[in-house]
């Protein structure tokens, strides 16, 4: 099993049906993964993006991401 996390800055385009106050956003991510077979990992991540109050409104976006990773 793997555990991951991170924070960072993002420069975004437009999200359909979602108005963000600026293209500059901060992001945080946490996730877990489980090895399926040799060199293949299946995982799920939670990511939050918001502008940390730089501009109003600061609605932010929460996403759940399913990923498959192949290591070679």
C-alpha positions in Angstrom: 0.0 0.0 0.0 1.2 3.5 -0.7 0.2 6.8 0.9 0.8 10.2 -0.8 0.2 13.8 -0.2 1.2 17.2 -1.5 0.5 20.9 -1.8 1.3 23.4 -4.5 0.2 26.3 -6.7 -1.8 25.8 -9.9 -2.7 28.0 -12.9 -6.0 26.9 -14.2 -8.2 27.4 -17.3 -12.0 27.4 -17.1 -14.1 24.7 -15.4 -17.4 24.1 -17.0 -20.4 25.2 -14.8 -18.0 26.5 -12.1 -16.8 30.1 -11.7 -13.5 30.6 -10.0 -12.4 34.1 -8.9 -8.9 33.7 -10.4 -6.8 31.3 -12.5 -4.2 31.1 -9.7 -5.2 28.5 -7.1 -3.6 26.5 -4.3 -4.1 22.8 -4.2 -3.7 20.0 -1.6 -3.9 16.3 -2.3 -4.0 13.1 -0.3 -4.3 9.6 -1.6 -3.8 5.9 -1.2 -2.8 3.2 -3.6 -2.8 -0.6 -3.7 -0.6 -2.8 -6.0 -2.8 -5.0 -8.2 -0.1 -6.9 -10.0 3.6 -6.4 -10.7 4.3 -2.8 -11.7 0.6 -1.7 -11.6 -1.0 0.3 -8.8 -4.6 1.3 -8.4 -5.3 4.3 -6.2 -7.8 7.0 -5.2 -6.9 10.6 -4.5 -8.8 13.6 -2.9 -7.8 17.0 -4.2 -9.0 20.5 -3.1 -8.3 23.6 -5.0 -9.0 27.2 -3.8 -7.4 30.6 -3.9 -6.8 30.8 -0.1 -8.9 34.0 0.2 -6.8 36.0 -2.3 -10.0 37.0 -4.3 -13.7 36.7 -3.6 -15.6 34.4 -4.0 -13.4 31.6 -2.8 -15.7 28.7 -3.5 -13.0 26.1 -4.3 -13.3 22.7 -5.9 -13.2 19.3 -4.4 -12.3 16.3 -6.6 -12.0 12.5 -6.1 -9.7 11.0 -8.6 -9.3 7.3 -9.5 -5.9 6.5 -11.1 -4.0 3.6 -12.4 -0.2 3.8 -12.3 2.2 1.7 -14.4 5.9 1.6 -13.3 8.5 0.5 -15.8 
